């Protein structure tokens, strides 16, 4: 016997409640983005830093770079031998292998390879850092002006940039360094030579970022409020176009350190009595088969340094680009 159908409509008793056959599921809570301590949504830089702290590649590269920076600023913490003092070199011990007090052995002039490697970090990193700063400043400034102004300014700047792109970097830097060799400090000359040919890449990155950002709503709103060109470029466009430039600059730093080593190896870079890893490699190449350690150790330090900066640049790129997460 089937159950009677409950009354519907006006005949439904007041105390009776109809229960639908299917109950709709409660809406899933929305996934919240990262928040700051104040409860506000995290900015791009805060979000990137949150992501970078969880990347082993970034942590490892930062540790290596910090050690290298400490080594270049306070080399006395790592060795008590001053390689700039000729008395620390002994020709009678030239090309000796590792020994007590000389873990990397001695070079062709009887100088301690370990001390020279430690002190060589200073000039190599100084050249890389200052060249990166100069190329970023020049290329970034020209890029933001060309991208924002457009028209003839953009066309002229782009054509000039293409001329520099047509010159091979190492060949052009070699020509500049060889032409002015002896007329300026060798370290300053290497920085200038690498800067002259290194800024076009930063220019293109900044220009492209500014062209993309200048039509956004925040720029339109700034113009509507009467903001001048300078305020729009440096107050609004620059912070929103800086991320890709930082990534390129970080990777370029390692590249410039390698370029300095190449110029020094070719004899037009850092000159004696200054010390750099490239110069050490150049001095040790003729006797490499007899004594490989004076070349191997600076080459290893150079490779680790370049790799550390490239690793950090890759990690920063992945953190700042949401598409790569």
Number of C-alpha atoms within 10 A of each C-alpha: 3 4 5 6 6 11 10 9 7 7 8 12 11 7 5 9 8 8 7 7 6 6 7 7 6 6 6 6 6 6 6 7 10 14 13 12 8 7 8 10 14 16 12 15 12 14 17 19 14 14 17 20 12 10 15 11 15 20 16 13 21 16 12 15 19 11 11 20 16 15 20 19 13 14 22 15 10 13 17 10 19 17 23 16 10 11 9 12 20 15 12 9 16 17 24 20 17 15 10 7 12 17 13 21 23 27 28 21 16 17 28 28 26 24 22 25 24 24 27 25 25 22 19 27 23 17 25 24 19 17 27 27 16 18 25 26 15 17 24 25 18 22 29 26 21 25 26 21 14 15 10 10 14 18 13 12 19 19 11 11 18 12 10 17 15 9 12 11 17 16 12 17 27 21 14 18 25 16 11 14 16 12 9 11 12 20 18 14 23 27 24 20 23 27 22 18 20 24 25 26 22 25 28 23 20 28 26 16 22 23 19 15 19 19 11 11 10 14 17 13 11 16 14 9 9 10 15 10 14 11 14 19 23 14 13 16 23 19 10 17 23 15 20 18 20 17 20 20 21 20 22 25 24 27 19 25 27 20 22 30 24 20 23 25 20 13 17 24 28 27 16 11 10 14 22 31 32 27 27 25 21 18 19 21 16 13 14 16 9 11 20 16 21 29 23 17 19 24 18 11 17 24 14 17 24 20 17 22 24 21 21 24 23 17 21 24 23 18 24 21 13 10 7 8 9
